[in-house]
Amino acid sequence: MIVLPVNSLQFAFHGFVAVLLLLLSSTQSHAGARDLEIVGWIENAILVDPGISLKAKLDTGAETSSLDAGIIKKFRKDGKRWVRFRITDRETGKEYIVVRERVRTIGVVQHDGSTQTRPVVLMNVCIASRLLATEVSLIDRS
C-alpha cells in the first residue's frame, strides 16, 4: 500500500488494501489558475522496479514514507552504504529482491513511544499517470 503524506507528496508502501486520497496540484497556463486534482478513493500505484502494483493511502500524520519489506540487510560496498530487501507482490505471491543505495537512516517514533531505526532508499513510483522518485523508509511489518 502506498501512504501519501499530505505535506510532502512522498509515498509509503504498506501491505494491506486501504485508501488513497491524492491531491495533485497543477497550474493552468491561462490566468495562472491553480487546480487541485482529486484522484480516486482507492488508487493503484506501480513500484516501477520491480514492477509491482500496490494500493495507495493518504496519511496526513506521516512525515516520511515507508515500504513494507522483508529480509532487510544493510551492507557497505565500495565505500557506499547499501540495503538489500525483499518485496512481495501480494496478488501473485512472487518475491523480488531489490538492492538500493541507502540515502540515510531515520528514527521513527511508534504509537507506544518506542523508536525504530529504519534505512531510507530512493524508489520510483508511478501514480495517477505521474512518475515520481521518492525516499521511502524500509520496515518489516510481518
C-alpha positions as CSV (number, residue, x, y, z in Angstrom):
1,M,0.0,0.0,0.0
2,I,1.2,3.5,-0.7
3,V,0.8,6.1,2.0
4,L,1.0,9.7,0.8
5,P,1.9,12.3,3.4
6,V,-0.1,15.4,2.5
7,N,2.6,17.9,3.3
8,S,5.4,16.3,1.1
9,L,3.6,14.2,-1.5
10,Q,6.0,11.4,-0.7
11,F,4.9,7.8,-0.9
12,A,4.9,5.0,1.5
13,F,4.2,1.4,1.0
14,H,2.3,-0.9,3.3
15,G,1.0,-4.5,3.0
16,F,-2.8,-4.4,3.0
17,V,-5.5,-2.8,0.8
18,A,-6.6,0.6,2.1
19,V,-7.5,4.0,0.8
20,L,-6.0,6.8,-1.3
21,L,-6.9,10.3,-1.5
22,L,-4.4,12.0,-3.6
23,L,-4.3,15.7,-4.2
24,L,-2.1,16.7,-7.1
25,S,-1.8,20.3,-7.9
26,S,-1.4,21.5,-11.4
27,T,-1.1,25.0,-12.8
28,Q,-3.1,26.1,-15.8
29,S,-1.4,28.1,-18.5
30,H,-4.2,30.7,-18.6
31,A,-4.7,33.3,-15.9
32,G,-2.3,31.4,-13.6
33,A,-5.3,29.5,-12.1
34,R,-4.4,26.6,-9.8
35,D,-6.5,23.4,-9.7
36,L,-6.4,20.5,-7.3
37,E,-7.0,17.1,-8.8
38,I,-8.7,14.5,-6.6
39,V,-7.8,11.0,-7.7
40,G,-9.9,8.1,-6.5
41,W,-10.8,6.6,-3.2
42,I,-8.6,3.6,-3.9
43,E,-5.9,4.2,-6.4
44,N,-3.3,1.8,-8.0
45,A,0.3,2.8,-7.8
46,I,3.2,1.0,-9.5
47,L,6.5,0.4,-7.9
48,V,8.5,0.8,-11.1
49,D,11.3,-1.5,-10.3
50,P,10.4,-4.4,-9.9
51,G,7.0,-3.5,-11.5
52,I,4.6,-4.3,-8.6
53,S,1.1,-2.8,-8.5
54,L,0.1,-1.6,-5.0
55,K,-2.8,0.1,-3.4
56,A,-2.2,3.7,-2.1
57,K,-3.3,5.5,1.0
58,L,-3.1,9.1,2.2
59,D,-1.6,9.5,5.6
60,T,-1.9,13.0,7.0
61,G,0.2,12.2,10.0
62,A,3.2,10.7,8.2
63,E,6.4,12.8,7.9
64,T,8.3,10.1,6.0
65,S,7.1,7.4,3.6
66,S,7.6,3.7,4.3
67,L,7.7,0.4,2.4
68,D,6.7,-2.9,3.8
69,A,9.8,-5.1,3.0
70,G,11.3,-8.3,4.3
71,I,14.8,-9.5,5.0
72,I,16.2,-6.0,5.2
73,K,20.0,-6.3,5.2
74,K,22.3,-3.3,5.3
75,F,25.9,-3.5,3.9
76,R,28.8,-1.5,2.6
77,K,30.3,-1.8,-0.9
78,D,33.0,0.4,-2.4
79,G,32.7,2.8,0.5
80,K,28.9,3.3,0.0
81,R,26.0,2.3,2.2
82,W,23.5,-0.2,0.6
83,V,20.5,-2.2,1.6
84,R,19.1,-5.4,0.2
85,F,15.4,-6.2,0.8
86,R,12.5,-8.4,-0.3
87,I,9.3,-7.1,-1.7
88,T,6.3,-9.5,-2.2
89,D,3.7,-9.0,-4.8
90,R,0.5,-9.6,-2.7
91,E,-1.6,-10.5,-5.8
92,T,0.8,-13.2,-7.2
93,G,2.9,-14.0,-4.1
94,K,6.0,-13.5,-6.2
95,E,9.0,-12.2,-4.3
96,Y,11.6,-9.7,-5.6
97,I,15.0,-9.0,-4.1
98,V,15.8,-5.3,-4.5
99,V,19.2,-3.6,-3.8
100,R,19.4,0.2,-3.4
101,E,21.9,2.6,-2.1
102,R,21.0,3.9,1.4
103,V,20.1,7.6,1.3
104,R,20.0,8.0,5.1
105,T,18.8,6.3,8.3
106,I,15.9,7.6,10.3
107,G,14.4,7.1,13.7
108,V,10.6,6.7,13.7
109,V,8.6,7.1,17.0
110,Q,5.9,4.4,17.4
111,H,2.5,4.8,19.0
112,D,3.8,3.3,22.2
113,G,6.6,5.8,22.4
114,S,9.4,3.5,21.3
115,T,11.7,4.4,18.4
116,Q,12.5,2.3,15.4
117,T,15.6,2.8,13.2
118,R,14.9,2.4,9.5
119,P,17.1,2.6,6.4
120,V,15.8,5.0,3.7
121,V,16.2,4.4,-0.1
122,L,15.1,6.1,-3.3
123,M,12.3,4.4,-5.2
124,N,10.4,5.3,-8.4
125,V,6.6,5.2,-8.2
126,C,4.0,5.7,-10.9
127,I,0.6,7.0,-9.7
128,A,-2.1,9.0,-11.5
129,S,0.0,8.9,-14.7
130,R,2.9,10.6,-12.9
131,L,6.3,9.1,-12.3
132,L,7.8,10.2,-9.0
133,A,11.2,9.5,-7.4
134,T,10.7,9.5,-3.6
135,E,12.5,8.4,-0.5
136,V,11.0,5.5,1.5
137,S,12.0,4.0,4.8
138,L,12.0,0.2,4.9
139,I,10.1,-1.7,7.6
140,D,9.3,-5.3,8.0
141,R,5.7,-5.5,9.2
142,S,5.5,-9.3,9.3
